[in-house]
């Protein structure tokens, strides 16, 4: 199979691996009450495993990304797949809350991080054309998790106890992810020893890893992603509760999240196509501005119809902009460092995601209202937009976009 065709196999493998990994980790909300009822552990104690998982993902992302630069993506995603299956199985056997928090929080979060940055870095190396679309499709595969793995987990826990259900998910992860990991191949440019390109061919090719991590471009990329994720994390986590406080029935409120997720699938593809056509930086900047006002629009939502409309708009935008960070990384940094750079942006994004649940809870506890959560998200979103404006792409890609 030619490289031109095999690159789409890499995209499919990345989407499938991401869907299963993210889906396995995000099965915890489905298991939350069954675990609490069966073990007597508090809901807060069990749910804190997810917060721990976000933090573990943040700090493991750059480590796994750096290792993928050295060893290639295949061994990293293989290790991550094995570690994920083992940690899920081990978590199902735990009899203490602290052990569950360590296994499902620290270890599952660390294993999940081994998929995202290495696969995104791998995919960007395979594509010189249609790059935005390719990473958007991988991201779309990951975005399928709430619509596939979560219902599967719900069905399992309705038929079996939570321990058996988690063990079945661990087996599914092992049976599918481990073989799919062997489909992952190194990008031809790296396999052919072409990573050490000249400055005219590859942006910042002579820079060391330390110099790249200290560069203004990298720091701006991290800050933009942190504020971008901090913008949408609060609305994602608290909108169902907000809708309930507005008088929306519980089941209808949950469906708002599904609408947001479905719209996000379309957003990833559309923003990918727009990024290829008009340039990733331009589309990202406009998307961040739209995301800020999308978050603010929730303040004016009242009935179910308006919640659906805002959720569809907001989900379309925030899911659409996320893959563009990997495109900007590839356009502005050497291919041989993609794992490290994308791992760094993933770390910043995970830290941004960790802020929303806590901030929203504190705001609601203090004011008995979610209004200031969405106003605050609007302000943070404007900050992300302003930071992104300062990003100056490498001259080679500025010229390419201008000629498109």
C-alpha positions in Angstrom: 0.0 0.0 0.0 1.4 3.4 -1.0 2.1 6.1 1.6 -0.6 8.2 -0.1 -3.2 5.6 0.8 -1.7 4.3 4.1 -1.8 7.7 5.7 -5.6 7.3 5.9 -5.0 4.0 7.7 -3.0 6.0 10.3 -6.0 8.4 10.6 -8.4 5.6 11.1 -6.2 3.9 13.7 -5.7 7.1 15.6 -9.5 7.8 15.7 -10.2 4.2 16.9 -7.5 4.2 19.5 -8.6 7.6 20.8 -12.3 6.7 20.9 -11.6 3.6 23.0 -9.1 5.2 25.3 -11.1 8.4 26.0 -14.3 6.3 26.2 -12.8 3.9 28.8 -11.7 6.8 31.0 -15.0 8.6 30.6 -17.0 5.5 31.6 -16.5 6.6 35.2 -19.5 9.1 35.2 -21.6 6.1 34.1 -20.3 3.9 36.9 -20.3 6.7 39.5 -23.5 5.9 41.4 -23.2 2.1 41.1 -19.7 2.2 42.5 -20.8 4.5 45.4 -23.8 2.3 46.3 -21.9 -0.9 46.1 -18.8 0.2 48.1 -20.1 2.9 50.4 -17.5 5.3 49.0 -18.7 8.9 48.7 -19.7 10.3 45.3 -17.2 13.0 45.8 -14.5 10.5 46.5 -15.2 8.4 43.5 -15.7 11.3 41.1 -12.3 12.8 42.3 -10.7 10.0 40.4 -11.7 11.9 37.2 -10.0 15.1 38.4 -6.9 13.1 39.3 -7.1 11.6 35.8 -7.1 15.0 34.1 -4.1 16.0 36.1 -2.3 12.8 35.3 -3.1 13.3 31.6 -1.7 16.8 31.8 1.7 15.9 33.2 2.0 12.6 31.3 1.2 14.1 27.9 4.6 15.9 27.4 6.5 12.9 28.7 4.8 10.4 26.4 5.1 12.9 23.5 8.9 13.3 24.1 9.3 9.5 24.2 7.4 9.1 20.9 9.9 11.5 19.4 12.7 9.1 20.4 11.1 5.7 19.9 8.2 6.5 17.5 4.5 6.4 18.1 3.9 2.7 17.8 5.7 1.5 21.0 4.2 4.4 23.0 0.6 3.7 21.9 1.2 -0.1 22.4 2.5 0.5 26.0 -0.4 2.9 26.6 -3.0 0.3 25.4 -1.5 -2.5 27.6 -1.3 -0.1 30.6 -4.9 1.0 30.0 -6.3 -2.5 29.9 -4.3 -3.6 32.9 -5.2 -0.6 35.0 -9.0 -0.8 34.2 -8.9 -4.5 35.2 -7.0 -3.8 38.4 -9.4 -0.9 39.3 -12.3 -3.3 39.1 -10.7 -5.5 41.8 -10.0 -2.7 44.3 -11.5 -2.7 47.8 -10.3 0.7 49.0 -11.1 4.2 47.7 -7.5 5.3 47.7 -6.5 2.3 45.6 -9.3 3.1 43.1 -8.2 6.7 42.9 -4.7 5.7 42.1 -5.5 3.1 39.6 -8.4 4.8 37.8 -7.1 8.3 38.3 -3.3 8.3 38.1 -2.7 5.1 36.0 -5.7 5.3 33.6 -5.1 9.0 33.1 -1.5 8.4 32.3 -2.3 5.5 29.9 -4.9 7.6 28.1 -2.3 10.4 27.6 -0.1 7.9 25.8 -2.6 7.9 22.9 -3.4 11.5 22.1 -0.1 13.3 21.7 1.8 10.5 20.0 -1.0 9.8 17.5 -1.6 13.5 16.7 2.2 13.9 16.2 2.3 10.8 14.0 -0.7 11.9 11.8 0.7 15.4 11.2 4.0 13.8 10.0 2.1 11.7 7.4 0.3 14.7 5.8 1.6 17.6 3.7 -1.8 18.2 2.2 -5.2 17.9 3.9 -3.4 18.1 7.2 -6.1 20.0 9.0 -8.8 17.6 7.8 -6.7 14.6 8.9 -6.1 15.7 12.5 -9.8 16.8 12.6 -10.9 13.3 11.6 -8.7 11.7 14.3 -10.2 14.2 16.8 -13.7 13.3 15.5 -12.9 9.6 16.2 -12.0 10.6 19.8 -15.2 12.6 20.0 -17.2 9.5 19.2 -16.5 8.2 22.7 -19.5 9.8 24.4 -21.8 8.4 21.7 -20.3 4.9 21.6 -18.4 3.9 24.7 -20.6 5.7 27.2 -23.8 4.0 26.0 -21.9 0.7 26.0 -20.8 1.2 29.6 -24.4 2.1 30.6 -25.7 -1.1 29.0 -23.1 -3.1 30.7 -23.7 -1.7 34.2 -27.5 -2.2 33.7 -26.8 -5.9 33.0 -23.9 -6.6 35.3 -22.4 -5.2 38.5 -19.9 -2.4 38.0 -16.9 -4.6 38.6 -17.9 -7.0 35.8 -18.8 -4.1 33.5 -15.4 -2.5 34.0 -13.6 -5.8 33.4 -15.5 -6.2 30.1 -14.4 -2.8 29.0 -10.8 -3.7 30.0 -11.1 -6.8 27.7 -12.5 -4.7 24.8 -9.6 -2.3 25.2 -7.1 -5.1 25.1 -8.7 -7.0 22.2 -9.0 -4.0 20.0 -6.4 -1.4 20.9 -3.4 -3.7 21.2 -3.7 -5.1 17.6 -4.6 -1.7 16.2 -1.4 -0.3 17.7 0.6 -2.4 15.3 -0.9 -0.6 12.4 0.8 2.6 13.5 3.9 3.4 11.4 6.5 6.1 11.6 6.0 9.0 9.2 7.9 8.5 5.9 9.9 11.7 6.4 11.3 10.4 9.7 11.7 6.8 8.5 13.8 8.1 5.5 16.0 10.2 7.8 14.6 13.4 6.5 13.8 14.9 9.9 16.9 17.0 9.9 15.8 19.3 7.2 17.2 22.6 6.3 15.7 25.8 7.7 14.2 26.6 4.3 12.4 23.2 4.3 11.5 22.9 8.0 10.8 25.7 10.5 13.3 26.0 13.4 15.0 22.9 12.2 18.3 23.8 13.9 16.7 24.5 17.3 17.2 22.1 20.3 14.3 20.8 22.3 15.1 23.1 25.1 15.1 26.1 22.7 11.8 25.1 21.2 10.2 24.7 24.7 11.4 28.2 25.6 10.4 29.9 22.3 7.7 32.5 22.3 5.7 30.6 19.6 5.5 27.5 21.9 4.6 29.5 24.9 1.9 31.4 23.0 0.5 28.0 21.8 0.4 26.7 25.3 -1.3 29.8 26.8 -3.9 29.9 24.0 -4.8 26.2 24.5 -5.0 26.6 28.2 -7.4 29.6 28.0 -9.3 28.0 25.2 -9.9 24.8 27.2 -10.6 26.8 30.4 -13.3 28.7 28.4 -15.3 25.6 27.4 -14.6 23.2 30.4 -17.0 25.0 32.8 -19.9 25.1 30.3 -19.3 21.4 29.3 -19.3 20.2 32.9 -22.1 22.4 34.3 -24.6 23.0 31.5 -26.7 20.0 32.5 -27.0 21.2 36.1 -27.6 24.8 34.8 -30.4 23.6 32.6 -32.0 21.7 35.6 -31.9 24.9 37.6 -33.7 26.6 34.8 -36.6 24.1 35.1 -35.6 21.7 32.4 -36.4 18.0 33.3 -33.4 15.8 34.1 -33.5 13.5 31.0 -34.1 16.5 28.7 -31.2 18.3 30.3 -28.9 15.3 29.7 -29.9 15.3 26.1 -28.5 18.9 25.7 -25.0 17.4 26.2 -25.7 14.9 23.5 -26.7 17.7 21.1 -23.4 19.5 21.9 -21.4 16.3 21.2 -23.2 15.6 17.9 -22.6 19.2 16.7 -19.0 18.8 17.7 -18.5 16.0 15.3 -19.5 18.2 12.4 -17.5 21.1 13.8 -14.3 19.0 13.7 -14.7 18.2 10.0 -15.8 21.7 8.9 -13.0 23.5 10.8 -10.6 21.0 9.4 -11.7 21.8 5.8 -11.6 25.5 6.6 -8.1 25.2 8.1 -6.8 23.6 4.9 -8.4 26.3 2.8 -7.7 29.5 4.8 -4.9 28.5 7.1 -5.1 27.0 10.6 -4.1 30.2 12.5 -6.7 32.4 10.8 -9.5 29.8 11.4 -8.4 29.2 15.0 -8.4 32.9 15.9 -11.9 33.5 14.5 -13.1 30.2 16.1 -11.8 31.4 19.5 -13.7 34.7 19.2 -16.9 32.8 18.3 -16.3 30.3 21.2 -16.3 33.2 23.7 -19.6 34.5 22.6 -21.0 31.0 22.3 -20.3 30.5 26.0 -21.9 33.8 26.8 -25.1 32.8 24.8 -25.9 30.2 27.6 -26.8 33.2 29.9 -29.7 33.9 27.6 -30.9 30.3 27.3 -34.2 29.5 29.0 -36.4 26.9 27.4 -35.2 23.5 26.0 -35.3 24.8 22.4 -32.9 27.7 23.2 -30.6 25.3 25.2 -30.4 23.0 22.1 -29.6 25.9 19.8 -26.8 27.2 22.0 -25.5 23.8 22.7 -25.3 23.0 19.0 -23.5 26.2 18.2 -21.1 26.0 21.2 -20.3 22.3 20.5 -19.7 22.9 16.8 -17.2 25.7 17.6 -15.2 24.4 20.6 -14.8 20.9 19.1 -13.8 22.4 15.8 -11.0 24.6 17.0 -9.3 21.9 19.1 -7.5 19.9 16.3 -6.1 23.1 14.8 -3.4 23.3 17.6 -1.8 20.1 16.2 -1.7 21.7 12.8 -0.1 24.8 14.0 2.5 22.8 15.9 3.4 20.9 12.7 3.5 24.0 10.6 5.9 25.9 13.0 8.1 23.3 14.6 10.4 20.4 13.4 8.8 17.1 12.7 11.3 15.3 15.0 9.9 17.3 18.0 6.2 16.9 17.2 5.5 14.5 20.1 7.0 16.9 22.6 5.3 20.0 21.2 1.9 18.4 20.9 2.3 16.8 24.3 3.0 20.2 25.7 -0.1 21.7 24.2 -2.1 18.7 25.5 -0.7 19.3 28.9 -1.9 22.9 28.8 -5.3 21.9 27.5 -5.8 19.3 30.3 -4.9 21.8 32.9 -7.4 24.2 31.4 -10.0 21.5 31.4 -9.4 20.9 35.1 -10.3 24.4 36.0 -14.0 24.4 34.8 -15.6 21.9 37.2 -14.0 23.5 40.3 -14.7 27.1 39.2 -18.3 26.3 38.3 -18.9 24.6 41.6 -17.4 27.4 43.6 -19.4 30.0 41.7 -22.7 28.2 42.2 -22.0 27.5 45.9 -21.3 31.1 46.5 -24.0 32.8 44.3 -26.6 30.0 43.9 -26.4 30.8 40.2 -24.4 29.8 37.1 -24.6 33.1 35.4 -21.2 34.3 36.3 -19.7 31.0 35.2 -20.7 31.8 31.6 -19.8 35.4 31.9 -16.4 34.4 33.2 -16.0 31.8 30.4 -16.7 34.6 27.9 -14.0 36.8 29.5 -11.5 33.9 29.4 -12.5 33.1 25.8 -11.7 36.7 24.8 -8.3 36.3 26.5 -7.7 33.2 24.4 -8.6 35.1 21.3 -6.2 38.0 22.1 -3.4 35.7 22.9 -3.9 33.8 19.6 -3.6 37.1 17.7 0.0 37.4 18.9 1.0 34.0 17.3 3.2 34.6 14.2 3.5 31.6 12.0 6.8 30.6 10.3 7.3 32.7 7.1 7.3 29.5 4.9 3.7 28.8 6.0 2.6 32.4 5.8 3.6 32.4 2.2 1.9 29.1 1.5 -1.4 30.3 2.9 -1.2 33.6 1.0 -0.7 31.7 -2.2 -3.6 29.3 -1.6 
